[in-house]
Amino acid sequence: MVMAETGIGVGRSNGANQRYRRGQFVKQALLGSVRALGGFAAARALTAGKLRILCYHGLWTLDVAPFGNRLFMPHRQFADRMKWLAASPYPVLPLGEAVDMLAEDRLPKGATVITIDDGWSSTYTHMLPALEACGLPATVYVSTYYVDNDGPVANVVANYLTERAPAGTYDLAGVLPGLEAPLVLGDAASRDRAGDRLRTSVDDVGFQPRMVGLAEVAKRLGMGTEPWWSGRQFHLMRPEEVADAARRGLDIQLHTHRHKGLHRYIDALPQELADNRASLGAMLGGAHQDHFCYPSGGFDPRGEAMLAEAGIKSATLVTEGLNAPGTNPYRLRRFLDGRTVSEASIDAYLSGILDIAERLR
């Protein structure tokens, strides 16, 4: 089902959190030293002809604790990131132009592309204005099932509810299939298991029963549906918003209709592309899309021939790295930005220092 592989971790234990924070402190200190000593500038010169691609998803817009580090970045942080990028030495190009220039080895030094996955409501309400304010082009890969069917993305809501609900044992029998046994929410492992069960349950029913079931689950878990439902935190854009975003210059491209990862649903790719294009074509007056993003980063090399047959010019992964001239256009690598990603970390990627370090390692 749509977005079924867009999962969110339930968090770390206290000990793991402490180790993570210590590791991040050391990493940031090291990056700061390398940058101060001119390492980033040297790396930019050494990797000048490679293409950088940034990846975002949605933004967190509610006045409650942020959820989903790499799925929902706080909206003010994204706006600040775009201001920093606009003032940086990395020229931002439209995706199609950059892909053509990469193939011809004529990119400007440090050329960068901004990509946004899924088409969340916040892409329209908050990302687009931030991009416009900075004069930056971007591509959004839109998965269209939840655009056509206006409701929160069920499996992401399942993750949110099972992560945030109070600890306890909950009777959800009769609400959705597969929930006959009580749902136990306690430590991280139990919440992981509960999230798996709830995601499977919502996938087993049609759209309307799924929406009704989600609302009832939220009620029984003591969470309710507000403010995230009316605030459209877990919704995708509406069709008219997709159309308006395109009119305002946002590049709308393909992400399958039902967000089916190729590593699990390779045989469904041709139909998924056709359904995705048909849906977007209806919204955009027949405009043609020829760039693609692998849902959940799921890759299968058999998909490349299918993409070529469908007239796709490029496809992006979620694998980190820069893209040198001659890179397979169906295997373009990106850097996934997020809430806990520092300015030094994103500058390290864009400078090419991480790419050089990986090759040396």
C-alpha positions in Angstrom: 0.0 0.0 0.0 1.0 3.6 -0.4 4.1 4.7 1.6 4.1 1.3 3.3 7.9 1.4 3.5 8.3 5.0 4.7 9.0 3.9 8.3 10.1 5.9 11.3 12.3 4.6 14.1 10.8 4.5 17.5 13.9 6.0 19.1 16.8 4.9 21.1 17.3 3.8 24.7 18.8 6.3 27.1 22.2 4.7 26.9 22.1 4.6 23.1 21.0 8.3 23.1 24.0 9.2 25.2 26.4 7.3 23.0 24.8 8.9 19.9 25.2 12.4 21.4 28.8 11.8 22.3 29.5 10.5 18.8 27.8 13.5 17.2 29.8 15.9 19.4 33.1 14.3 18.3 32.0 14.3 14.7 31.0 18.0 14.8 34.2 19.0 16.5 36.2 17.1 13.9 34.3 18.7 11.0 34.7 22.2 12.5 38.5 21.7 12.7 38.7 20.4 9.1 36.7 23.3 7.8 38.7 25.9 9.8 41.9 24.4 8.4 40.7 24.8 4.8 39.8 21.2 4.2 36.4 22.0 2.9 37.7 24.5 0.4 40.3 22.0 -0.9 37.7 19.3 -1.2 35.4 21.6 -3.2 38.3 22.1 -5.7 38.9 18.4 -6.0 35.3 17.5 -6.5 34.2 20.6 -8.4 32.8 18.7 -11.5 30.6 16.3 -9.5 26.9 16.8 -8.9 25.5 17.3 -5.4 21.9 16.3 -4.8 20.1 17.2 -1.5 17.1 15.2 -0.4 14.2 16.3 1.8 10.8 14.9 2.7 8.2 16.9 4.6 8.4 19.6 7.3 7.1 19.5 10.9 4.6 22.3 11.2 2.8 21.6 14.6 3.6 23.3 17.9 4.4 20.0 19.6 7.7 18.0 19.7 9.0 17.2 16.2 8.6 13.7 14.9 10.7 11.9 12.3 14.2 13.2 12.0 14.7 12.5 8.3 11.0 12.5 7.4 9.9 15.8 8.9 12.4 18.6 9.4 11.1 21.6 11.5 9.9 24.2 9.0 12.0 27.1 10.4 15.1 24.9 10.1 14.3 24.3 6.5 13.8 28.0 5.8 17.2 28.8 7.5 18.8 26.0 5.5 17.6 27.4 2.2 18.9 30.9 3.2 22.3 29.3 4.0 22.3 27.4 0.7 21.4 30.5 -1.3 24.4 32.3 0.2 26.8 29.4 -0.2 29.3 28.7 -3.0 27.1 25.9 -4.3 25.0 27.0 -7.4 21.6 25.4 -7.3 20.3 24.1 -10.7 17.0 22.6 -11.9 17.2 18.8 -11.9 16.7 18.3 -15.6 19.3 20.9 -16.5 21.8 19.4 -14.1 21.3 15.8 -15.3 21.9 17.0 -18.9 25.0 18.9 -17.9 26.4 16.0 -15.9 26.1 13.7 -18.9 28.1 16.3 -20.9 30.6 17.0 -18.2 29.9 20.7 -18.2 28.5 21.4 -14.7 29.5 24.6 -12.9 31.7 24.1 -9.9 29.9 22.7 -7.0 26.6 22.3 -8.8 23.7 21.3 -6.5 20.1 20.1 -6.9 17.3 20.2 -4.3 14.9 17.2 -4.4 11.9 16.6 -2.2 10.2 13.2 -1.9 6.6 12.2 -1.6 4.7 15.6 -1.9 3.7 16.3 1.7 1.2 19.1 2.4 4.0 21.0 4.0 5.9 21.0 0.7 3.2 23.3 -0.6 2.5 25.4 2.5 6.0 25.9 3.8 8.8 24.5 1.5 7.6 26.3 -1.6 7.4 29.8 0.0 10.9 29.2 1.5 12.3 28.2 -1.9 10.6 31.2 -3.6 12.0 33.6 -1.0 15.5 32.4 -1.8 15.0 32.0 -5.6 16.0 28.4 -5.5 14.7 25.7 -8.0 13.6 22.3 -6.7 12.1 19.1 -7.8 9.3 17.2 -5.9 8.7 13.6 -6.6 5.0 13.1 -6.0 3.4 9.7 -5.0 -0.2 10.3 -6.0 -2.4 7.8 -4.2 -2.8 10.0 -1.2 -3.1 13.0 -3.4 -6.1 11.5 -5.2 -7.5 10.2 -1.9 -7.2 13.1 0.5 -6.3 11.7 3.9 -3.3 11.2 6.2 -0.7 8.6 5.1 -1.8 5.7 7.2 1.4 3.8 7.9 3.2 7.0 8.9 0.3 7.8 11.3 0.7 4.2 12.6 4.3 4.9 13.4 3.4 8.2 15.1 0.7 6.8 17.3 2.7 3.7 18.4 5.7 5.9 19.2 3.9 8.7 21.0 1.0 7.0 22.8 1.3 6.4 26.6 2.6 3.1 27.7 -0.1 0.5 28.3 -2.0 -2.5 26.9 -4.8 -1.5 24.5 -7.8 -3.4 23.3 -8.3 -2.6 19.6 -10.3 -5.8 18.7 -12.7 -5.1 15.8 -11.2 -1.7 14.8 -9.0 -3.1 12.0 -8.0 -6.5 10.8 -5.2 -8.2 12.7 -5.7 -6.3 16.0 -7.6 -9.0 17.8 -4.8 -9.4 20.3 -4.1 -6.4 22.6 -1.6 -3.8 21.4 1.2 -3.5 24.0 3.2 -0.2 24.1 6.1 -0.2 26.5 9.8 -0.2 25.6 11.2 0.5 22.1 11.0 -3.1 21.0 7.3 -3.5 22.0 6.5 -0.2 20.2 8.3 -1.5 17.1 6.2 -4.6 17.1 3.0 -2.6 17.7 3.9 -0.3 14.8 4.4 -3.3 12.5 1.0 -4.8 13.4 -0.8 -1.5 13.0 0.9 -0.8 9.6 -0.1 -4.2 8.4 -3.7 -3.7 9.6 -4.2 -0.4 7.8 -2.7 -1.9 4.6 -5.3 -4.7 4.6 -8.4 -2.4 4.2 -9.6 0.2 1.6 -9.1 3.9 2.0 -12.3 4.8 3.8 -12.2 2.0 6.4 -8.5 2.8 6.9 -9.3 6.4 7.7 -12.1 5.5 10.1 -10.0 2.8 11.7 -7.0 5.2 12.2 -9.3 7.8 13.9 -10.6 5.1 16.3 -7.2 3.8 17.1 -6.0 7.3 17.9 -8.9 7.7 20.2 -8.4 4.4 22.0 -4.7 5.1 22.4 -5.5 8.4 24.2 -3.9 10.4 21.4 -6.9 11.8 19.4 -6.6 13.1 15.9 -5.8 16.7 16.7 -4.0 18.8 15.8 -2.3 16.6 13.3 -5.4 15.6 11.3 -6.9 19.0 10.7 -3.4 20.5 10.5 -2.6 18.1 7.6 0.7 17.1 9.1 0.6 13.6 7.6 -1.4 14.5 4.5 0.1 15.0 1.0 -0.7 17.9 -1.2 -4.2 18.3 -2.7 -4.5 18.1 -6.6 -5.0 21.9 -6.9 -1.9 22.5 -4.7 0.2 20.3 -7.0 -1.1 22.3 -10.0 -0.4 25.6 -8.3 3.1 24.5 -7.2 3.9 23.6 -10.8 2.6 27.0 -12.0 4.9 28.7 -9.5 7.9 26.8 -10.8 8.2 23.7 -8.6 9.3 20.8 -10.9 6.8 17.9 -10.4 8.2 14.4 -11.1 7.5 10.7 -10.6 7.6 8.6 -7.4 5.1 5.7 -8.3 1.4 6.0 -7.6 1.3 3.8 -4.5 4.9 4.3 -3.2 5.9 0.7 -3.9 9.6 0.0 -3.5 11.3 -1.7 -6.4 13.2 -4.0 -4.1 9.9 -5.7 -3.2 7.5 -4.8 -6.1 9.7 -4.7 -9.2 7.0 -6.3 -11.4 4.6 -3.5 -10.5 6.9 -0.7 -11.7 5.5 -0.2 -15.3 1.9 0.0 -14.0 3.0 2.2 -11.1 4.7 4.6 -13.5 1.6 4.7 -15.8 -0.8 5.3 -12.9 1.5 8.0 -11.4 1.8 9.8 -14.8 -1.9 9.6 -15.4 -2.7 11.1 -12.1 -0.2 13.9 -12.4 -1.2 14.5 -16.0 -4.8 15.1 -14.9 -3.6 17.7 -12.4 -1.1 19.4 -14.6 -2.9 19.5 -17.9 -1.0 16.7 -19.6 2.5 17.8 -18.7 5.0 15.0 -19.1 7.3 13.7 -16.4 10.6 12.0 -17.2 12.5 11.9 -13.9 12.0 9.4 -11.1 12.8 8.7 -7.4 12.9 5.2 -6.0 10.3 4.9 -3.2 12.0 4.3 0.1 15.3 4.1 -1.8 14.4 0.5 -2.9 16.6 -0.4 -5.9 16.5 -3.3 -8.2 18.8 -3.2 -11.3 16.0 -4.9 -13.4 14.1 -1.6 -13.0 16.5 0.3 -15.2 15.3 -1.3 -18.4 11.7 -0.5 -17.4 12.6 3.1 -16.6 14.3 3.4 -20.0 11.3 1.9 -21.8 9.1 4.5 -20.0 11.3 7.4 -21.2 12.7 8.2 -17.8 15.9 10.2 -18.0 17.1 9.9 -14.4 16.4 8.2 -11.1 17.6 9.1 -7.6 18.5 6.8 -4.7 18.8 7.7 -1.0 22.4 6.4 -1.0 24.8 9.1 0.1 27.4 10.4 -2.3 28.4 12.8 -5.1 27.8 12.0 -8.8 30.7 12.2 -11.2 30.4 12.7 -14.9 29.6 9.3 -16.5 27.5 8.2 -13.5 24.6 5.9 -14.4 21.7 8.4 -14.5 19.4 5.7 -12.9 21.7 5.5 -9.9 22.1 9.1 -8.8 23.1 9.5 -5.2 21.9 12.1 -2.7 22.4 13.4 0.8 19.4 13.1 3.1 19.0 16.2 5.2 17.1 16.2 8.5 16.4 17.7 11.9 19.7 16.5 13.6 21.9 17.3 10.6 24.1 20.3 11.4 25.2 23.0 9.0 28.8 21.6 9.2 27.5 18.2 8.2 25.6 19.4 5.1 28.6 21.6 4.2 30.8 18.5 4.6 28.7 16.7 2.0 28.5 19.6 -0.4 32.2 20.4 -0.1 33.0 16.8 -1.1 35.1 16.0 2.0 32.8 13.1 2.8 33.1 11.7 -0.7 36.8 11.9 -0.5 36.9 10.3 2.9 34.7 7.5 1.7 37.0 6.8 -1.3 40.1 6.9 0.9 38.5 4.5 3.3 
